[in-house]
Amino acid sequence: MIRVHLSAGLRSWTGGEAWVEVEAGTVRRLIRELDSRFPGLGEQLQDGMSVAINGDIVADALFEELPDGAEVHFLPAISGG
């Protein structure tokens, strides 16, 4: 089971829930499962979000494998100049 933390800006999609648990083997599958549970959330997660897996931000995380028990954080992507 994967433990997912959603930033404050995403909680309107989850009815205010900050943490949810999902069964998924990859970040892509995780997003699909979250979208199934919270329609519309998947699109939000794929647009401008960073993904941290067990505390490490992962670039191009869509196909990243998730170990059982992983903690995943979806955070607004930050860019600088």
DSSP file (Angstrom, degrees, kcal/mol; ACC not computed):
  #  RESIDUE AA STRUCTURE BP1 BP2  ACC     N-H-->O    O-->H-N    N-H-->O    O-->H-N    TCO  KAPPA ALPHA  PHI   PSI    X-CA   Y-CA   Z-CA
    1    1 A M              0   0    0      0, 0.0    68,-1.4     0, 0.0     2,-0.4   0.000 360.0 360.0 360.0 138.8    0.0    0.0    0.0
    2    2 A I  E     -A   22   0A   0     20,-3.6    20,-2.7    67,-0.2     2,-0.6  -0.867 360.0-143.5-104.4 133.4    1.3    3.5   -0.9
    3    3 A R  E     -Ab  21  71A   0     67,-2.7    69,-2.9    -2,-0.4     2,-0.5  -0.872  20.8-162.8 -98.5 122.9    0.7    6.4    1.5
    4    4 A V  E     -Ab  20  72A   0     16,-3.4    16,-2.1    -2,-0.6     2,-0.5  -0.905   9.9-160.4-115.0 129.6    0.0    9.6   -0.5
    5    5 A H  E     -Ab  19  73A   0     67,-3.3    69,-2.1    -2,-0.5     2,-0.5  -0.924   9.4-159.2-106.1 131.0    0.2   13.2    0.8
    6    6 A L  E     - b   0  74A   0     12,-2.7    69,-0.1    -2,-0.5     5,-0.1  -0.933  20.1-119.4-112.7 131.3   -1.6   15.9   -1.2
    7    7 A S    >>  -     0   0    0     67,-1.1     3,-2.1    -2,-0.5     4,-0.7  -0.150  35.3 -98.5 -63.3 162.8   -0.7   19.5   -0.8
    8    8 A A  G >4 S+     0   0    0      1,-0.3     3,-0.8     2,-0.2     4,-0.3   0.821 121.8  60.4 -54.3 -36.3   -3.3   22.0    0.5
    9    9 A G  G 34 S+     0   0    0      1,-0.2    -1,-0.3     2,-0.1     3,-0.2   0.671 106.7  46.8 -68.2 -16.2   -4.1   23.1   -3.1
   10   10 A L  G X> S+     0   0    0     -3,-2.1     3,-1.6     1,-0.1     4,-0.5   0.543  86.8  87.4 -99.6 -10.1   -5.2   19.6   -4.0
   11   11 A R  G X<>S+     0   0    0     -3,-0.8     5,-3.2    -4,-0.7     3,-0.5   0.686  72.7  71.7 -69.8 -17.2   -7.3   18.8   -1.1
   12   12 A S  G 345S+     0   0    0     -4,-0.3     3,-0.5     1,-0.2    -1,-0.3   0.797  97.4  53.3 -66.0 -25.0  -10.4   20.3   -2.6
   13   13 A W  G <45S+     0   0    0     -3,-1.6    -1,-0.2     1,-0.2    -2,-0.2   0.727 111.8  44.5 -77.6 -22.5  -10.4   17.3   -4.9
   14   14 A T  T X<5S-     0   0    0     -3,-0.5     3,-0.9    -4,-0.5    -1,-0.2   0.240 117.4-104.1-107.9  12.4  -10.3   14.9   -1.9
   15   15 A G  T 3 5S-     0   0    0     -3,-0.5    -3,-0.2    -4,-0.3    -4,-0.1   0.797  83.4 -50.0  68.9  26.8  -12.9   16.5    0.3
   16   16 A G  T 3 <S+     0   0    0     -5,-3.2     2,-0.3     1,-0.3    -1,-0.2   0.355  96.7 145.6  94.7  -5.3  -10.1   17.9    2.5
   17   17 A E    <   -     0   0    0     -3,-0.9    -1,-0.3    -6,-0.3    -3,-0.2  -0.498  27.1-174.8 -69.6 130.0   -8.2   14.7    3.0
   18   18 A A  S    S+     0   0    0     -2,-0.3   -12,-2.7     1,-0.2     2,-0.4   0.760  71.6  41.1 -91.8 -30.7   -4.4   15.3    3.2
   19   19 A W  E     +A    5   0A   0    -14,-0.2     2,-0.3     2,-0.0   -14,-0.2  -0.965  62.9 168.9-123.1 134.0   -3.4   11.6    3.3
   20   20 A V  E     -A    4   0A   0    -16,-2.1   -16,-3.4    -2,-0.4     2,-0.4  -0.969  25.6-134.4-136.6 155.6   -4.8    8.7    1.3
   21   21 A E  E     +A    3   0A   0     -2,-0.3     2,-0.3   -18,-0.2   -18,-0.2  -0.939  27.5 175.1-113.9 135.2   -3.7    5.1    0.9
   22   22 A V  E     -A    2   0A   0    -20,-2.7   -20,-3.6    -2,-0.4     2,-0.7  -0.979  31.4-128.1-139.6 145.9   -3.6    3.5   -2.6
   23   23 A E        +     0   0    0     -2,-0.3     2,-0.3   -22,-0.2    10,-0.1  -0.876  52.5 135.2 -94.4 116.3   -2.4    0.2   -4.1
   24   24 A A        -     0   0    0     -2,-0.7    -2,-0.1    42,-0.1     3,-0.1  -0.975  46.1-155.2-161.8 148.0   -0.1    1.0   -7.0
   25   25 A G  S    S+     0   0    0     -2,-0.3    41,-3.1     1,-0.1     2,-0.3   0.635  83.0  27.9-101.2 -18.2    3.2   -0.2   -8.4
   26   26 A T  B  > S-E   65   0B   0     39,-0.3     4,-2.3     1,-0.1    39,-0.2  -0.914  80.6-112.0-137.2 164.2    4.1    2.9  -10.4
   27   27 A V  H  > S+     0   0    0     37,-1.8     4,-2.5    34,-0.5     5,-0.2   0.893 118.4  55.6 -63.4 -38.5    3.5    6.7  -10.1
   28   28 A R  H  > S+     0   0    0     34,-2.2     4,-2.0    33,-0.2    -1,-0.2   0.936 109.9  44.6 -59.0 -46.8    1.4    6.4  -13.3
   29   29 A R  H  > S+     0   0    0     33,-0.2     4,-2.6     1,-0.2    -1,-0.2   0.876 110.4  56.1 -65.4 -37.3   -0.8    3.8  -11.8
   30   30 A L  H  X S+     0   0    0     -4,-2.3     4,-2.6     1,-0.2    -2,-0.2   0.924 107.2  48.5 -59.6 -45.7   -1.0    5.7   -8.6
   31   31 A I  H  X S+     0   0    0     -4,-2.5     4,-2.5     1,-0.2    -1,-0.2   0.903 111.2  50.6 -63.0 -41.1   -2.3    8.8  -10.5
   32   32 A R  H  X S+     0   0    0     -4,-2.0     4,-2.1     2,-0.2    -2,-0.2   0.923 111.3  47.8 -61.8 -44.4   -4.9    6.6  -12.3
   33   33 A E  H  X S+     0   0    0     -4,-2.6     4,-2.0     2,-0.2    -2,-0.2   0.912 112.4  48.7 -64.3 -42.3   -6.1    5.1   -9.0
   34   34 A L  H  X S+     0   0    0     -4,-2.6     4,-3.1     1,-0.2     7,-0.2   0.898 111.1  50.6 -63.9 -40.0   -6.4    8.5   -7.4
   35   35 A D  H  < S+     0   0    0     -4,-2.5     6,-0.2     1,-0.2    -1,-0.2   0.858 108.7  52.4 -66.2 -34.5   -8.3    9.9  -10.4
   36   36 A S  H  < S+     0   0    0     -4,-2.1    -1,-0.2    -5,-0.2    -2,-0.2   0.900 116.7  38.7 -65.8 -40.2  -10.6    6.9  -10.2
   37   37 A R  H  < S+     0   0    0     -4,-2.0    -2,-0.2     1,-0.3    -1,-0.2   0.850 131.6  27.4 -77.5 -36.9  -11.3    7.6   -6.5
   38   38 A F  S >< S-     0   0    0     -4,-3.1     3,-2.4    -5,-0.2     4,-0.4  -0.767  90.8-138.6-128.9  83.5  -11.3   11.4   -6.9
   39   39 A P  T 3  S+     0   0    0      0, 0.0    -3,-0.1     0, 0.0    -4,-0.1  -0.116  86.1  19.4 -51.1 131.2  -12.5   12.3  -10.5
   40   40 A G  T 3> S+     0   0    0     -5,-0.2     4,-1.2     4,-0.0     3,-0.2   0.102  95.7  99.9  97.4 -20.7  -10.4   15.1  -12.0
   41   41 A L  H <> S+     0   0    0     -3,-2.4     4,-2.2    -7,-0.2     5,-0.2   0.862  72.7  63.3 -66.8 -35.6   -7.5   14.8   -9.6
   42   42 A G  H  > S+     0   0    0     -4,-0.4     4,-1.6     1,-0.2    -1,-0.2   0.898 101.5  50.1 -57.2 -43.3   -5.4   12.8  -12.1
   43   43 A E  H  > S+     0   0    0      1,-0.2     4,-1.0    -3,-0.2    -1,-0.2   0.892 110.2  50.9 -63.1 -39.3   -5.3   15.7  -14.5
   44   44 A Q  H  < S+     0   0    0     -4,-1.2     3,-0.3     1,-0.2    -1,-0.2   0.884 108.8  51.5 -64.2 -39.0   -4.2   18.1  -11.7
   45   45 A L  H  < S+     0   0    0     -4,-2.2     4,-0.4     1,-0.2    -1,-0.2   0.796 110.1  48.3 -71.4 -28.4   -1.4   15.7  -10.6
   46   46 A Q  H  < S+     0   0    0     -4,-1.6     2,-0.8    -5,-0.2    -1,-0.2   0.645  99.4  77.2 -85.7 -14.4    0.0   15.5  -14.2
   47   47 A D  S  < S-     0   0    0     -4,-1.0    -1,-0.1    -3,-0.3    -4,-0.0  -0.829 119.9 -30.4-102.6 101.5    0.0   19.2  -14.7
   48   48 A G  S    S+     0   0    0     -2,-0.8    29,-2.8     1,-0.2     2,-0.4   0.787  95.9 134.1  70.8  29.9    2.8   21.1  -13.0
   49   49 A M  E     -C   76   0A   0     -4,-0.4     2,-0.3    27,-0.2    -1,-0.2  -0.899  44.6-144.7-113.7 143.5    3.3   18.8  -10.0
   50   50 A S  E     -C   75   0A   0     25,-3.7    25,-2.4    -2,-0.4     2,-0.5  -0.749  15.4-143.4 -96.6 152.3    6.5   17.5   -8.5
   51   51 A V  E     -CD  74  58A   0      7,-0.6     7,-2.9    -2,-0.3     2,-0.5  -0.972  11.4-168.5-121.8 127.3    6.6   14.0   -7.0
   52   52 A A  E     -CD  73  57A   0     21,-2.4    21,-2.5    -2,-0.5     2,-0.6  -0.966   4.4-164.4-113.6 128.3    8.6   13.0   -4.0
   53   53 A I  E >  S-CD  72  56A   0      3,-2.7     3,-1.8    -2,-0.5    19,-0.2  -0.956  76.9 -19.9-114.9 118.1    9.0    9.3   -3.2
   54   54 A N  T 3  S-     0   0    0     17,-3.2    -1,-0.2    -2,-0.6    18,-0.1   0.868 131.8 -47.8  50.5  40.8   10.2    8.6    0.3
   55   55 A G  T 3  S+     0   0    0     16,-0.4     2,-0.5     1,-0.2    -1,-0.3   0.352 116.5 109.6  89.0  -5.5   11.6   12.1    0.6
   56   56 A D  E <   -D   53   0A   0     -3,-1.8    -3,-2.7     2,-0.0     2,-0.3  -0.915  65.5-133.6-108.1 122.3   13.4   12.2   -2.8
   57   57 A I  E     -D   52   0A   0     -2,-0.5     2,-0.5    -5,-0.3    -5,-0.3  -0.578  24.6-153.3 -72.2 131.1   12.0   14.4   -5.6
   58   58 A V  E >   -D   51   0A   0     -7,-2.9     3,-0.6    -2,-0.3    -7,-0.6  -0.927   5.5-139.7-114.4 123.9   12.0   12.4   -8.8
   59   59 A A  T 3  S+     0   0    0     -2,-0.5    -9,-0.0     1,-0.2     0, 0.0  -0.570  89.1   6.0 -76.2 143.0   12.2   14.0  -12.2
   60   60 A D  T >  S+     0   0    0     -2,-0.2     3,-0.6     1,-0.1    -1,-0.2   0.936  81.8 169.5  49.1  56.0   10.0   12.4  -14.8
   61   61 A A  G X   +     0   0    0     -3,-0.6     3,-2.3     1,-0.2   -34,-0.5   0.514  40.2 103.8 -79.2  -6.8    8.4   10.2  -12.2
   62   62 A L  G 3  S+     0   0    0      1,-0.3   -34,-2.2   -35,-0.2   -33,-0.2   0.823  92.0  31.5 -50.8 -41.0    5.5    8.9  -14.2
   63   63 A F  G <  S+     0   0    0     -3,-0.6    -1,-0.3   -36,-0.2     2,-0.2   0.279  88.9 129.0-102.1  10.9    7.1    5.4  -14.8
   64   64 A E    <   -     0   0    0     -3,-2.3   -37,-1.8     1,-0.1   -36,-0.2  -0.465  60.4-122.4 -67.5 132.6    8.9    5.3  -11.5
   65   65 A E  B     -E   26   0B   0    -39,-0.2   -39,-0.3    -2,-0.2    -1,-0.1  -0.499  19.1-142.7 -76.8 146.6    8.3    2.1   -9.5
   66   66 A L        -     0   0    0    -41,-3.1     2,-0.1    -2,-0.2   -42,-0.1  -0.942   9.1-138.5-113.4 119.2    6.9    2.4   -6.0
   67   67 A P    >   -     0   0    0      0, 0.0     3,-2.1     0, 0.0   -41,-0.0  -0.452  39.8 -89.1 -71.0 149.3    8.0    0.0   -3.3
   68   68 A D  T 3  S+     0   0    0      1,-0.3   -66,-0.1    -2,-0.1   -45,-0.1  -0.341 116.9  24.7 -57.5 135.1    5.3   -1.3   -1.0
   69   69 A G  T 3  S+     0   0    0    -68,-1.4    -1,-0.3     1,-0.2   -67,-0.2   0.475  88.6 153.7  87.5   3.2    4.9    1.1    1.9
   70   70 A A    <   -     0   0    0     -3,-2.1   -67,-2.7     1,-0.1     2,-0.5  -0.240  40.0-137.0 -64.2 152.7    6.3    4.1    0.0
   71   71 A E  E     -b    3   0A   0    -69,-0.2   -17,-3.2   -67,-0.0     2,-0.4  -0.968  22.2-168.3-112.2 122.1    5.3    7.6    1.0
   72   72 A V  E     -bC   4  53A   0    -69,-2.9   -67,-3.3    -2,-0.5     2,-0.5  -0.928   5.9-165.9-116.6 132.6    4.5    9.8   -2.0
   73   73 A H  E     -bC   5  52A   0    -21,-2.5   -21,-2.4    -2,-0.4     2,-0.6  -0.970   8.2-155.0-116.7 131.0    4.1   13.6   -1.9
   74   74 A F  E     +bC   6  51A   0    -69,-2.1   -67,-1.1    -2,-0.5   -23,-0.2  -0.934  25.2 175.1-102.1 122.7    2.6   15.6   -4.7
   75   75 A L  E     - C   0  50A   0    -25,-2.4   -25,-3.7    -2,-0.6     2,-0.1  -0.932  39.3 -94.0-129.0 148.4    3.8   19.2   -4.5
   76   76 A P  E     - C   0  49A   0      0, 0.0   -27,-0.2     0, 0.0     2,-0.1  -0.419  49.8-110.9 -60.0 133.2    3.4   22.2   -6.8
   77   77 A A        -     0   0    0    -29,-2.8     2,-0.5    -2,-0.1    -3,-0.0  -0.451  31.9-152.4 -66.7 137.1    6.3   22.4   -9.2
   78   78 A I        -     0   0    0     -2,-0.1     2,-0.4    -3,-0.1    -1,-0.0  -0.949  13.0-174.8-115.4 129.2    8.6   25.3   -8.4
   79   79 A S        -     0   0    0     -2,-0.5     2,-0.3     2,-0.0    -2,-0.0  -0.931   2.9-166.6-122.5 150.4   10.6   27.0  -11.1
   80   80 A G              0   0    0     -2,-0.4    -2,-0.0     1,-0.1     0, 0.0  -0.752 360.0 360.0-127.7 174.7   13.2   29.7  -10.8
   81   81 A G              0   0    0     -2,-0.3    -1,-0.1     0, 0.0    -2,-0.0   0.400 360.0 360.0-145.1 360.0   15.0   32.0  -13.0
